[in-house]
Amino acid sequence: MKLALFDLDHTLLPIDSDYAWGEFTIRMGWTDPVEFAAKNDAFYAHYQAGTLDIHDYVRFATEAFRLQGPEKAAQAHAQFMQEVILPAIRPQATALLNQHREAGDRLVIVTATNEFVTRPIAQALGVAELIAVELVRGADGWFTGEINGVPSIREGKVQRLQQWLQAKGLDWGDVDSTFYSDSSNDLPLLKRVNHPVATNPDAKLRAAAAEQGWPILELFSQQ
């Protein structure tokens, strides 16, 4: 199996969908703008530095929509897709996905952003397979704010891919894998796949890619 793996934020999208969703909840009036923005910025800085506590972050990032309930949350996300995400989908990203589709590759988005935010985005990109941070559902069927299983961040992306392969009766040796990512947080998975591609890379990943001889793709500078 030829496997094409893609990080989402700043890789297929030129924005961070999780951060943008947080900003959107401020505009919806669901959060205190000063307090939420300060915490959101602090968590984002930790993510960029590779020091994010994903459990603390997910509790914080999901609280606004969890308090609204399923119906209001779904309506807001649909609006978020129309106003924020769809305008951010670039032809370069869809062309890259189509290139792999036409080659017969199996496409998977592997993201550290939670499933509530990212599943509709993966659908909009036409990617059926999504590995995201899964959320625990309570007795009422609604999200609790806790993470279900291994969070798909840093080494967790490797673990989640391993689980995904095992569920299909496969192992790493059975696939020819390519992974596109912008983030040094994804170095564990980039080092694990057959074909790592540093895509719109941050400074640390750019340096690692140069050292390792990995290709660097500036996806959004291409017309």
N, C-alpha and C positions, 0 to 999 in steps of 0.2 A: 504494500500500500504506500502510495506517495501522499504524504501528509503535509499540508500547508497550514502553519500555525501563525496566528496574528495576535499581538497585543492590540488593545483598542485605543486607549487615550494617547494622543500625540503620535500614534502610529497610523492607524486607519483614519482616525479623526484628528484634525489640527487643534482640538481642544481637549480638556479633561472633562469627561461627561459627569463624573461624580462631583467635581468642584462646581461645574456649571449647574447641576441639579440643585446644589446647595444655594447658589446665587438665585436660582429660580424660586426656591421656597421663600427666600427673603422678599422677592417681588410679589409673591402670592400673599404676603402678610402672615405667613405661618410661623415665622421666627423673628426674634428681636434682631434688627439689622446690625447693630453695633456688636452685640455679644456674639451672635452667630458668626458674623464675618471674621471677627478676631480669632475665634476657635477654629473656624474652617481654614483660615490662612496658616495658623500654627500647625494643624494636622498636615496640610499640604507641604509645608516646609519639612516636616519630619519624613513624609513620603519621599520627597526629592533627596533627602539626606540618607535614606535607607534605614531610618530609625522609628518608623511608624509602628505603634501598637495597634494592630488591625482590629482587635476586639473592642478597644475603647473607641476607635474611630467609627466602626460600624454602628455601635450603639448611638453615638452622636449623630451620624449622617442619616440614619433611618428614623430618628425620633419624630421629626416633623411630619413625615407622611404616615407613620404608624398611628399618630394621634388623630389623624383625619379620618382613618378608616378606609376600607377597600374601595368604596365607590368614589369618594372624593379624590383619593390617591390616584386611581386609574384615570379619572378625568383630567387631573392635573398633568399626569405623565403624557397623555395624548397631546395636551397643549404644549408641553415641553418639547415633544418630538417635532411638532409643527413649527414652533417659534425658534428653537435652538438647534436641534440635532439635524433635521433635514437640510437646513441651509448650510450646515457645516460639512456635509458629505461632499467631498471633492471628486471630480472625475478621475483624478490620478489614482485614488483609492479604489474606486469601482473598477478601473481598468486593471489594476493589479490583481484584484479578486477574480476578475473574468479571465485573466491570463492563466491563473491556476485552475479555474473551472474547466477551461478549454483543454488544458493538459490532462484532465481526468483526475486531478488531485482531490483529496478529501480536505475540506476547509473546516478549520476550528478556530474560533476566537477564544483566547485565554487571557482573562483580565482579572485584576485585583479589585475591580469595582463590583458591587453587589448585583445580584440577579434582577432585582426589581428595576434598577436603573437601566441595566444593559440588555435584558432579553428583547425588548422592543427595538433596540438599536441593531442588534444582531439580525433580527428579522428584516429590518429596513435595508440592511446591507445584503440580504439574501443568503445569510450564513445560518444554517440550521443547527450546527453544533456549537454550543456555548459552554465553556468552563469558566464560571464566575464564582464569586463568594456566595455560597448558598446560605439562606437564612432559615432559622428555626421558626416553625409555625406553632402557635399555641393550640389549646383545646378548641378555640373558636375558629381555627383555620387561618388566623391573621398572624403576621410577622411579630416576633417578640423582641427583635433587636440583637439576638444572639446568633452566632455563626454555627451552621450545621457542618460538621466534619472539618476537613483540612481547608483553611483559607488559601485561596489561590494567589499567594503573594510570595515573592522571593523563592526559597526552596520549595514552598508549597505548590508552586506551579509544576515543578517536576513530579512531586508526589501525586498531584491530581491527574497529570497526564499518564503516569504509571497506572493509576486506578482506571482511567478511561480505556487504556490499552488492554488491561487485564479483563475488563468487562466484555471486551470483544475477542477474547482468547488470543491476544497478541502480546508481544514484548517489543522492546526497542529495536531488536535485531530484525523484526519483521516489517519495519517501516523505513522509508527514506524520508526524513523529516527536515522541513525548512521552517525557521521561526524568524518573524519580523518583530522587532521591538525597538523602542526609543530609549528605554530606561535601564540604567545600571542595576536597578532592583531585579532585572530579569537575567542577569549574568548566569545564575545557576542553570536556567533552561537553555539559554544561548549556548552554553558550554556542553549541554547534553545532546543537542540535536546534531544532525549531519551537516546542515547548512545554515549557520547563523547569519542573519542580515541585520546590521545596525541601521535602523530606519529613523531618520530625523533625530539622531542620537543626542542625549545629553552629554555634557563635557566628559564625565567619567567613562561612559560607554564609548564615546568617540576615541578616547585614549586607549581603552582596552581593545577596541576593534583594530586600531592601527597596530598595536603590539602583536595581536593574534593574526593579523593579515585577513581579517573578515571584511567582506564588502560593506560599504557604507552607501545607503540609499537615501538621498534627499528627496523624499517623495513629493513634498508640496512645493518644491522649487521647480518641478517639472511641469511643463505646459502640455 
